[in-house]
Amino acid sequence: MLDSIIENFGEEEILKADGFDDAIIGIDQNSIRLVYSVSKCLEILMEDMDEEDAIEFFSYNVSEAYVGEKTPIWCWDLV
């Protein structure tokens, strides 16, 4: 997914969240911000921690981090 986005938006500034490339589900064409699946992000985190710790880590250290106007969009697709 990321390669396709870079191919189509390569001239734009795109901010990535380190370690979550496999959780990218698209890009917002208006703001040129990457869109990440929260459930996929949690799956990635749960490779190294349990579910409760993954949710806590993601909530406080990832989704709440603001790094400017290109901060990624987090799609809360949890079931």
C-alpha positions as CSV (number, residue, x, y, z in Angstrom):
1,M,0.0,0.0,0.0
2,L,2.7,2.5,1.0
3,D,4.6,2.0,-2.3
4,S,1.5,2.7,-4.3
5,I,0.8,5.9,-2.2
6,I,4.4,7.1,-2.7
7,E,4.1,6.4,-6.4
8,N,1.0,8.5,-6.7
9,F,1.9,11.2,-4.2
10,G,5.7,11.2,-4.3
11,E,6.0,14.9,-4.6
12,E,4.0,15.5,-1.5
13,E,5.3,15.6,2.1
14,I,3.9,12.4,3.7
15,L,4.5,11.6,7.4
16,K,4.8,7.9,8.4
17,A,4.4,6.3,11.8
18,D,7.5,4.2,12.3
19,G,6.9,0.5,12.5
20,F,3.3,0.6,11.2
21,D,3.8,0.4,7.4
22,D,1.7,-2.8,7.3
23,A,-1.2,-1.0,9.0
24,I,-1.6,1.7,6.3
25,I,-5.0,1.4,4.6
26,G,-5.0,4.5,2.5
27,I,-4.4,8.3,2.2
28,D,-6.7,11.2,2.7
29,Q,-6.5,13.0,-0.6
30,N,-7.6,16.4,0.8
31,S,-4.9,16.6,3.5
32,I,-2.4,14.2,2.0
33,R,-2.2,12.3,5.4
34,L,-1.8,8.6,5.7
35,V,-4.6,6.6,7.1
36,Y,-3.8,3.7,9.5
37,S,-6.0,0.9,10.7
38,V,-5.9,0.9,14.5
39,S,-6.7,-2.8,14.7
40,K,-3.7,-3.6,12.4
41,C,-1.5,-1.3,14.5
42,L,-2.6,-3.2,17.6
43,E,-1.8,-6.5,15.9
44,I,1.7,-5.2,15.2
45,L,2.2,-4.1,18.8
46,M,0.9,-7.4,20.1
47,E,3.8,-9.2,18.5
48,D,5.8,-7.9,21.4
49,M,3.2,-7.3,24.2
50,D,-0.1,-8.4,25.4
51,E,-3.4,-6.8,24.2
52,E,-3.9,-4.5,27.3
53,D,-0.4,-3.2,27.0
54,A,-0.7,-2.7,23.3
55,I,-3.9,-0.7,23.7
56,E,-2.4,1.5,26.4
57,F,0.9,2.0,24.5
58,F,-1.0,2.9,21.3
59,S,-3.4,5.2,23.0
60,Y,-0.8,7.2,24.9
61,N,2.2,7.1,22.6
62,V,0.9,6.8,19.1
63,S,-2.6,8.1,18.5
64,E,-2.3,11.0,20.9
65,A,1.0,12.2,19.4
66,Y,0.6,15.4,17.3
67,V,3.5,16.0,15.0
68,G,2.1,18.8,12.9
69,E,-0.5,19.2,10.2
70,K,0.7,16.0,8.5
71,T,0.0,13.8,11.6
72,P,-1.5,10.5,10.4
73,I,-5.1,9.7,10.6
74,W,-6.0,6.7,12.9
75,C,-9.1,4.7,11.7
76,W,-10.7,3.1,14.8
77,D,-11.9,0.0,12.9
78,L,-12.1,-2.2,16.0
79,V,-14.9,-4.7,16.2
